[in-house]
Amino acid sequence: MLDGQLEMLSDALTQVAGHYPDVHLLMSQPGVGTVTALAFVLTVGDVRRFPRGKQVASYLGLIPREYSSGGKQRMGGISKQGNRLLRFLLVEAANRAVRFDPVFRKEYLHRCHQKHFTVAKVAAARKLAIRMYWMLRTQTPYPQVLSSRVA
C-alpha cells in the first residue's frame, strides 16, 4: 500500500516538474534530483534578481555569521535564514554530488582535512547552490557550466 502511495506522489511530482523547464536543467548536475531542483526553482524564483551567487547563498542561509571588531574577523555558524527544507535538500544533494563530481570531491576532501566535517558539508551545499544559480542564470547544463568558469 505504501509503495503505491509513494509511486503516486512521485508521478505527481514528475508531472509538476514538467511545467518548469529549469528543473530539467538543474537535474543535469549530479546529485540533484527532481525534489531538490523543483524546490530550488520555486524558492529562489527569478534568479536575475540576485546579482551574485553569494547573495543566493545568503538568501538560503548558507553563509556563516560574522562577528568582527577591531580588525579581527570571527566566523560563526550558518545564519539559517531562508527555507529549512531547501537547505536540508541542498546538503543532501551536495553529499551525493561529492560522490559523482570530481571537482566537488576534491574541494570537499580538502575542507574535511582542514575543518570540521559539518563545515565541509555546508560549504559543499553553498557551492552547489551557487552552481545551480549560475546554471539557471546562464541557462547552461552541468558539464558546460564547469568550463565557463562561473561555477
CORHUBEL-V757171 format. One record per pair of residues at least 6 apart in sequence whose ideal C-beta (glycine too) atoms are under 8 Angstrom apart, sorted by sequence separation. I is the first residue (numbers start at 1). GAP is how many residues later the second one is. If there is no record, write none. Layout:
i=<I/I>
gap=<GAP/GAP>
This chain:
i=<17/26/27/44/50/57/68/98/99/134/135/145/17/27/66/67/80/97/98/135/138/32/66/67/111/112/140/47/50/54/66/67/111/26/27/65/66/94/98/135/138/23/26/64/65/134/44/64/65/108/111/138/24/64/65/111/137/23/26/64/65/94/131/134/22/23/26/44/63/64/108/44/62/63/107/108/134/135/17/43/61/107/134/20/23/61/22/61/14/17/61/104/107/131/13/17/20/58/60/61/130/13/16/20/59/60/61/58/59/60/104/104/127/13/62/60/61/95/98/60/94/97/62/95/60/91/94/91/94/97/93/91/94/91/94/90/93/87/90/43/90/43/43/103/39/78/39/40/39/40/36/39/40/36/35/36/36/36/33/62/32/31/31/62/63/31/62/31/32/30/31/30/31/62/29/31/30/31/57/60/30/31/30/29/57/31/56/57/56/53/54/53/56/53/53/53/50/47/40/44/47/48/47/40/44/37/41/32/31/29/32/29/29/26/29/28/26/25/26/25/30/28/29/22/25/28/28/25>
gap=<6/6/6/6/6/6/6/6/6/6/6/6/7/7/7/7/7/7/7/7/7/8/8/8/8/8/8/9/9/9/9/9/9/10/10/10/10/10/10/10/10/11/11/11/11/11/12/12/12/12/12/12/13/13/13/13/13/14/14/14/14/14/14/14/15/15/15/15/15/15/15/16/16/16/16/16/16/16/17/17/17/17/17/18/18/18/19/19/20/20/20/20/20/20/21/21/21/21/21/21/21/22/22/22/22/22/22/23/23/23/23/24/24/25/25/26/26/26/26/27/27/27/28/29/30/30/30/31/31/31/32/33/33/34/34/35/35/38/38/39/39/40/43/43/44/44/46/46/47/49/50/50/50/53/54/54/56/57/60/60/61/62/63/63/63/64/64/65/65/66/66/67/67/67/68/68/69/69/69/69/70/70/71/72/72/73/73/73/74/76/76/77/77/78/80/81/83/86/89/89/89/89/90/92/92/95/95/96/97/99/100/102/103/106/106/107/109/110/110/111/112/113/113/114/114/114/115/116>
